[in-house]
Amino acid sequence: MKYLVTSALPYANGPIHLGHLAGAYLPADVFVRYLRNMKRDVVYVCGTDEHGVPITINAESRGITPEDVVKENHELIARGFEMAEMSFDIFSGTHNDIEKELSQDFFKRLDKNGFISVRNVEQLYCEHDKMFLPDRYVEGTCPICKDPGARGDQCDKCGNALNSLDLINPKCKICGQTPVRKTSKHWFLDLDKFEKRLDAWLETKENWKSNVQWFERGLEPRGITRDISWGVPVPVEGAEGKVLYVWFDAPIGYIAFTKELFAKRGLDENEWEKWWKGGEDVKLVHFIGKDNIVFHSIIWPAMLMGQEDGWKLPDEIPANEFLNLEGQKISTSRNWAIWVHEFLERFNPDSVRFYLATIAPETKDSDFSFKGFQDANNGMLSAIYGNFVNRNLAFINKFFGGKIEGEIKFSEEDDKMWEDVNRELKEILDCYETFRVRDAAFHIMEIGRIANKYFDTMAPWALRKSDPERCNGVFVNCLNLIDKMATVLEPITPAASRKVKRMLNLPEVFDFTKLCEHNISNGIKLGEVEILFGKIDDETIAAEKSRLGNNH
């Protein structure tokens, strides 16, 4: 079985925050690392979503080009992902020729197969700027709560989705003048023609989360073109000056990035088709946040079905809920957010990854708190995991010159300990396989608790003189426990796991297929020992909290 894994494309109109990381990226990276450690064939693709109205508004407000906005934010996002140790096989972007060609081919085939219709749509038109105004180019008074700062697509104050035609006193965001109503021709994807096929397909996904299995009967055609110049041109006569709606071309980016990856690897130009039209030997997994569910479980599958030539449909869509921050919804407009590329300059990325894993919003919204982050780092990573590593390696260095030599004696107590540990290891692998990162982190910490209890009960400091052979046996077990924890933690804390392997003087290899085999016996000589996780003090946490809501 081959695995094709994607994460939702981050929008290139700003950097990513921890809510993004917790929703669609860290869970995917953990799963991909697990697959690689299980020696399975996996490709992990992602890239920035680079078209759409918000980017053009940003560019116009700053007097720069959309290309400038995209380049700037692509670099910021890529930097954040690199600092977070995201293990993409490729991280690209949708504004390129491969994406353009594939998106236009998708449109033309849907049109040829009878799944696209044309309608005249009434829209707001700015006579001063000589252009139809997409939703976000219009501001006015909300017809529901009467807030004067509503956008054409949504009112941020009351949270309701809006139609720009319903705004009271609408104004063009470019020039400030009042627009008029005019009709414009647009192309629609006839989702109603896919309703029975989509319904039957979703019925087969019995193991999917309930939030993804949602399906609304009575699907209607959905507009897939926009009156702007930034994007993929609509490849049909009469559509001059129009582009494909960003949510039409964005998921096609998954395919474009796969094609680009294999071209860079020097493989056959059609190798990518074996993954996207590979049938039963490929498992397609889309990691997304809940705001992308409709697009990935209904619109995107319909687009694939409408090609009528064997495209791979999603096998899994692990959709996570939202991450809140200190009890409030993340808001970039009021700086109630933690930007990944900044936060990881101040804190150990593995500590951040681990805490996000323990609070992953897998079935409901969860909350990031600085106190919780501090407790996870100090109370679990440092006190349970790091302390067990340090107390063993420090003792062996001090009293045995960094190596275990001589005879070894084991006991029935060791067998019982390994029985408990192996049971936890089995649970951890099952959690990784089924996208339950929170549970995986819990069971890993259970191994840490078993390990610390074993060390305290065996008291090797007393055995050193009374029974040196038994002391050797205890330390060999403890070093193997350290190796097990580092190995199963690699998907969550990759840098720390590599560090542990170096301290144990072992290759930086994480093979889950041999997880129950012991790599360490007598004769081992330790490498250089260092602290795994430092403590985070209260002053540091207070300083972080003070940043929220402030411009800095």
PyMOL commands that set and color helices and strands:
alter all, ss='L'
color gray80, all
select helices_A, chain A and resi 18-37+53-62+66-83+97-112+135-137+164-166+191-203+210-213+246-249+252-264+271-276+279-281+290-305+340-346+349-358+370-400+412-433+437-458+460-466+468-489+494-503+512-514+538-547
alter helices_A, ss='H'
color red, helices_A
select strands_A, chain A and resi 2-7+41-48+90-93+116-126+131-132+138-141+150-151+168-172+180-189+222-223+225-226+243-244+282-289+319-320+323-325+366-368
alter strands_A, ss='S'
color yellow, strands_A
deselect
rebuild
show_as cartoon
